Amino acid sequence: MAELAALLQTEIPEGRNHLTDSHTNLERVAEYCEANYFQSENKRLALESTKNYTTQSLASVAYQINTLAFNFLQLLELQTMQLAEMEGQMNHIAQTVAIHKEKVARREIGVLTANKVITRQYKIIAPANPEKPIKYVRKSIDYTALDDIGHGARWNGGQTGTPRGRRSGSAPSSATLPAPTTKPPTPPAAVRAAAAANTGTLGRGTLGKSSREYRTPPAVAPPQVPSHYAPNYPRRPPGYSTLPVAQPQRASSSSTGGASIRGGSVSPPLPPPPMDDELAHDAFGRPHHLNNKMNSQYTSAVPAIVPDEEDLPGWVPKNYIEKVVAIYDYYADKEDELSFQESAVIYVLKKNDDGWWEGVMDGVTGLFPGNYVEPCV
């Protein structure tokens, strides 16, 4: 502040006075040089003297102008700083006034409000009488508790469910298709009574009545054989190959799922029939190992026969084991299944443990449920 006052009151006025004096002195020097030049006999010396005076005068005037300009610039800088300081003070005052106004406004608003009563209480209150822990008691699992829950198709009262057991698809394309979600229609009363008497462990276990049938695609693709279809071979341990084949009885029957065997007496085991080249040639595409013999005991299948009819169509295989007729309509759920109407004739090639049979109808080979057909007499 003192520096600004010194510039305004002392230095700048002095600089202006020096410039005014220089103006006057320059006029006198000019008059002197002019008179000296005209009166002097040595014109060259007079001219050199005039040049020296001119140089000194210009240097003196330039210095004075520079000093005055520097003082003016310093004055402007000091005034700019002073204005910035004053602006900051004004902003501070404005903020103080705004804060005061807001306080007054809040005070006036608070006059119109009412105090809120807040009651403090614990969020969780411990019970006065804590409950005693209940000792764990193991309960047996009721596998039929959820049989009547859901929207699937249901069986009638006395019919035992025939779950579709695990089977290998007879066509390679069945591995990628979804499992069926509906059940076949209920067989007639006679078939129903026989099925109820011959229900295996799967019928009484977790896959009881009204259970949802299922079918699992094969884990390993069946071997390729030179035939128009890929037969489904049951998986049996190799130990069965040394056992004799038991003669199937009418009293011994298996469940449609192929899970267990119930029945009456079984005749003494017979020695296995000889395997010659002719039998192996007749059953082309179907291996004759003793696993199929054990499978025939579970499925009550008769050995392959050669039909005597000479008027059969050309698509009828020579190694079919039974001729059946459809008693219900069936529409295939998968690509490897057959679709047929009632009274359709099917030639059975193989009876699987899971209740699905392999057969040929109108030259097409595929699977179909065994409870949809009956022997053709």
C-alpha positions in Angstrom: 0.0 0.0 0.0 2.9 2.4 0.8 4.6 1.5 -2.4 1.5 2.3 -4.4 1.2 5.6 -2.6 4.9 6.4 -3.3 4.4 5.7 -7.0 1.3 7.8 -7.2 2.7 10.7 -5.2 6.4 10.8 -5.9 8.0 8.7 -8.6 5.4 9.2 -11.4 5.1 12.9 -11.0 8.9 13.3 -10.9 9.2 11.3 -14.1 6.7 13.6 -15.8 8.6 16.7 -14.6 11.9 15.3 -15.9 10.3 14.8 -19.3 9.0 18.3 -19.4 12.5 19.7 -18.4 14.1 17.6 -21.1 11.7 19.0 -23.7 12.8 22.5 -22.7 16.5 21.7 -22.7 16.2 20.0 -26.1 14.7 23.2 -27.6 17.7 25.3 -26.2 20.2 22.8 -27.4 18.7 22.9 -30.9 18.8 26.7 -31.0 22.4 26.6 -29.8 23.5 24.0 -32.4 21.8 26.0 -35.2 23.5 29.3 -34.2 26.8 27.6 -33.8 26.7 25.9 -37.2 26.0 29.2 -39.0 28.6 31.2 -37.0 31.4 28.6 -36.9 34.0 28.7 -39.6 34.7 25.0 -39.3 31.4 23.5 -40.4 32.6 19.9 -39.9 33.5 20.5 -36.2 30.1 22.2 -35.6 28.3 19.3 -37.2 30.1 16.8 -35.0 29.3 18.8 -32.0 25.6 18.9 -33.0 25.6 15.1 -33.4 27.0 14.6 -29.9 24.4 16.8 -28.3 21.6 15.0 -30.2 22.8 11.6 -29.1 23.1 12.6 -25.5 19.6 14.2 -25.6 18.0 11.1 -27.1 19.6 8.9 -24.5 18.5 11.1 -21.7 14.9 11.3 -23.0 14.8 7.5 -23.6 16.0 6.7 -20.1 13.4 9.1 -18.6 10.6 7.5 -20.7 11.7 4.0 -19.7 11.7 4.9 -16.0 8.2 6.5 -16.3 6.8 3.4 -18.2 8.2 1.0 -15.6 6.7 3.0 -12.8 3.3 3.0 -14.6 3.4 -0.8 -15.1 4.3 -1.4 -11.4 1.4 0.9 -10.5 -1.0 -1.2 -12.6 0.2 -4.4 -11.0 -0.3 -3.1 -7.5 -3.7 -1.8 -8.4 -4.7 -5.2 -9.9 -3.6 -7.0 -6.7 -5.5 -4.5 -4.6 -8.6 -5.1 -6.7 -8.3 -8.9 -6.4 -8.0 -8.5 -2.6 -11.0 -6.3 -2.5 -12.9 -8.8 -4.6 -12.0 -11.6 -2.2 -13.2 -9.5 0.7 -16.5 -8.8 -1.1 -17.0 -12.6 -1.8 -16.4 -13.4 1.9 -18.9 -10.8 2.9 -21.4 -12.1 0.4 -21.0 -15.7 1.8 -21.3 -14.5 5.3 -24.6 -12.7 4.4 -25.9 -15.8 2.7 -25.1 -18.0 5.7 -26.8 -15.6 8.0 -29.9 -15.5 5.8 -30.1 -19.3 5.7 -29.8 -19.5 9.5 -32.6 -17.0 9.8 -34.7 -18.9 7.3 -34.1 -22.2 9.1 -34.9 -20.6 12.4 -38.2 -19.4 11.0 -39.0 -22.8 9.6 -38.2 -24.4 12.9 -40.9 -22.3 14.5 -43.5 -24.0 12.4 -42.3 -27.6 13.1 -43.1 -29.9 16.0 -40.7 -32.1 17.9 -40.8 -35.8 17.1 -40.8 -38.1 20.1 -38.4 -41.0 19.5 -38.7 -44.0 21.8 -35.6 -46.1 22.0 -36.1 -49.8 22.2 -34.1 -53.0 21.4 -34.7 -54.5 18.0 -34.2 -58.0 19.3 -35.7 -59.1 22.6 -34.5 -62.4 24.1 -37.4 -64.7 25.0 -38.1 -65.1 28.7 -38.5 -68.9 28.4 -36.0 -70.2 25.8 -37.2 -73.2 23.8 -35.6 -76.5 24.6 -33.8 -78.2 21.7 -35.7 -81.0 20.2 -33.8 -84.3 19.9 -33.4 -85.4 16.3 -35.4 -88.5 15.4 -34.7 -90.2 12.1 -37.8 -91.0 10.1 -38.0 -93.5 7.3 -38.3 -92.1 3.8 -41.7 -92.4 2.2 -41.0 -92.8 -1.5 -44.7 -92.5 -2.4 -45.4 -89.2 -0.6 -45.0 -87.1 -3.8 -46.6 -89.5 -6.3 -49.8 -87.5 -6.6 -48.2 -84.1 -6.9 -47.6 -82.5 -10.2 -49.3 -82.3 -13.6 -48.1 -85.5 -15.2 -50.3 -88.3 -16.4 -51.6 -90.5 -13.7 -52.3 -94.3 -13.6 -55.5 -95.8 -12.4 -55.9 -97.1 -8.9 -54.7 -100.7 -9.2 -52.2 -100.3 -12.0 -48.5 -100.5 -11.0 -46.2 -98.1 -12.8 -43.9 -99.6 -15.4 -40.8 -97.5 -15.3 -38.8 -97.4 -18.3 -35.4 -98.7 -17.1 -32.1 -97.8 -18.5 -31.6 -99.0 -22.0 -29.3 -98.4 -24.9 -31.0 -96.9 -27.9 -31.1 -99.1 -30.9 -30.5 -96.1 -33.2 -27.5 -93.9 -32.9 -29.7 -90.8 -33.1 -31.5 -91.6 -29.8 -28.6 -90.3 -27.7 -29.4 -86.7 -28.4 -33.2 -86.8 -28.0 -35.1 -85.8 -24.8 -36.7 -88.5 -22.6 -40.4 -89.1 -23.0 -42.6 -87.3 -20.5 -45.9 -89.2 -20.8 -47.0 -92.7 -19.9 -48.6 -95.3 -22.2 -52.3 -96.0 -21.7 -53.4 -98.6 -19.1 -53.5 -102.1 -20.4 -56.7 -104.2 -20.1 -57.8 -105.7 -16.9 -56.2 -109.1 -17.5 -52.9 -107.5 -18.3 -53.3 -105.2 -15.4 -53.8 -108.0 -13.0 -50.8 -109.9 -14.3 -48.6 -106.7 -14.1 -49.8 -106.1 -10.5 -48.8 -109.7 -9.6 -45.4 -109.5 -11.3 -44.3 -106.0 -10.3 -40.5 -106.0 -9.5 -38.5 -104.1 -7.0 -38.6 -101.0 -9.2 -42.4 -101.0 -9.0 -42.4 -101.1 -5.2 -39.4 -98.8 -4.7 -38.7 -95.3 -5.6 -40.4 -95.7 -9.0 -43.7 -96.7 -7.6 -47.3 -96.0 -8.8 -47.9 -92.8 -10.6 -44.1 -92.3 -10.9 -42.8 -90.6 -14.0 -41.3 -92.9 -16.5 -37.9 -92.2 -17.8 -35.4 -93.4 -20.3 -31.7 -92.7 -20.2 -29.7 -92.6 -23.5 -26.8 -95.0 -23.8 -23.4 -93.9 -22.5 -21.6 -95.8 -25.2 -22.6 -96.0 -28.9 -23.6 -99.6 -30.0 -21.3 -101.4 -32.3 -21.8 -101.0 -36.1 -23.0 -104.2 -37.8 -23.9 -104.8 -41.4 -27.7 -104.4 -40.8 -30.4 -101.8 -41.2 -30.5 -101.2 -37.5 -28.2 -101.3 -34.4 -29.5 -104.0 -31.9 -29.5 -103.3 -28.2 -27.5 -105.8 -26.3 -28.0 -106.1 -22.5 -25.0 -105.4 -20.3 -24.2 -108.5 -18.2 -21.1 -109.4 -16.2 -18.9 -112.0 -17.9 -19.5 -114.4 -15.1 -23.0 -115.3 -16.4 -21.5 -116.9 -19.5 -20.6 -120.1 -17.5 -24.1 -120.5 -15.9 -26.6 -122.9 -17.5 -29.8 -121.4 -19.0 -32.9 -122.0 -16.9 -36.1 -123.0 -18.6 -38.6 -120.1 -18.4 -41.8 -120.9 -16.7 -45.3 -119.4 -16.9 -45.3 -118.8 -13.2 -42.0 -117.0 -13.3 -42.5 -113.6 -14.9 -40.6 -110.3 -14.9 -41.8 -106.8 -14.4 -42.2 -104.7 -17.5 -39.2 -102.6 -16.3 -37.0 -105.8 -16.1 -35.9 -105.0 -12.5 -36.5 -108.3 -10.6 -38.0 -111.8 -11.0 -40.9 -113.3 -9.1 -42.7 -116.5 -9.7 -43.1 -120.1 -8.9 -40.9 -123.2 -9.5 -38.2 -123.3 -12.1 -37.3 -126.5 -13.8 -33.7 -127.9 -13.5 -31.2 -126.0 -15.7 -30.6 -127.4 -19.2 -27.3 -127.5 -20.9 -26.8 -124.7 -23.4 -27.6 -125.6 -27.1 -24.7 -126.0 -29.4 -23.6 -123.1 -31.4 -23.0 -124.1 -35.0 -22.3 -122.1 -38.2 -25.9 -122.4 -39.4 -27.4 -120.8 -36.3 -24.8 -118.1 -36.3 -25.6 -117.4 -40.0 -29.4 -117.3 -39.4 -29.0 -114.8 -36.6 -27.0 -112.4 -38.7 -26.5 -109.0 -36.8 -27.3 -110.6 -33.4 -24.4 -112.2 -31.4 -25.1 -115.6 -29.9 -23.4 -115.3 -26.5 -24.8 -116.6 -23.3 -25.7 -113.1 -22.1 -28.7 -113.2 -24.5 -29.7 -116.5 -22.9 -29.7 -114.9 -19.5 -31.7 -112.0 -21.0 -34.3 -114.4 -22.4 -34.8 -115.7 -18.9 -35.8 -112.2 -17.7 -37.9 -111.2 -20.7 -39.6 -114.6 -21.3 -38.5 -114.5 -25.0 -38.6 -117.6 -27.1 -35.7 -118.5 -29.3 -35.5 -117.1 -32.9 -37.5 -119.1 -35.3 -37.7 -119.1 -39.1 -41.3 -118.5 -40.3 -42.9 -121.1 -42.5 -45.1 -118.7 -44.3 -43.9 -118.2 -47.9 -46.2 -115.3 -48.6 -44.6 -112.9 -46.1 -43.5 -109.5 -47.5 -39.8 -109.1 -48.4 -39.2 -106.7 -45.4 -40.0 -109.3 -42.8 -36.8 -110.5 -41.2 -36.0 -114.2 -41.0 -34.8 -114.0 -37.4 -37.9 -112.5 -35.8 -38.9 -114.1 -32.5 -42.6 -113.3 -32.3 -45.4 -111.8 -34.3 -47.5 -109.3 -32.3 -50.5 -107.1 -33.0 -51.0 -103.6 -31.5 -53.8 -103.1 -29.1 -53.3 -99.4 -28.6 -52.3 -96.4 -30.8 -48.8 -95.2 -30.2 -47.0 -92.2 -31.5 -43.2 -92.1 -31.3 -41.4 -89.7 -29.0 -38.0 -90.3 -30.4 -36.5 -91.0 -33.8 -35.7 -94.6 -33.0 -39.3 -95.5 -32.0 -42.1 -96.8 -34.1 -45.5 -95.1 -34.6 -48.4 -97.4 -35.2 -52.2 -97.7 -34.9 -54.4 -100.3 -33.3 -54.3 -103.7 -35.0 -51.0 -103.0 -36.7 -48.8 -106.1 -37.1 -45.2 -105.9 -35.8 -42.5 -108.6 -36.0 -40.4 -108.6 -32.8 -36.6 -108.9 -33.1 -35.6 -108.5 -29.5 -37.2 -107.9 -26.1 -35.2 -105.6 -23.8 -35.2 -105.7 -20.1 -36.7 -102.3 -19.7 -40.0 -103.2 -21.5 -39.1 -101.7 -24.8 -39.0 -104.2 -27.7 -37.3 -104.0 -31.0 -39.3 -104.9 -34.0 -40.0 -104.3 -37.7 -43.3 -102.8 -39.1 -43.7 -102.0 -42.8 -40.0 -102.3 -43.4 -39.1 -99.8 -40.6 -37.1 -101.0 -37.6 -37.5 -99.3 -34.2 -38.5 -99.6 -30.6 -42.0 -99.8 -29.2 -43.5 -100.4 -25.7 -44.2 -104.1 -25.0 -47.4 -103.4 -23.1 -49.0 -101.9 -26.3 -49.1 -105.2 -28.1 -50.2 -108.8 -27.6 -49.2 -112.0 -29.4 -50.8 -112.5 -32.7 -52.7 -115.9 -32.8 
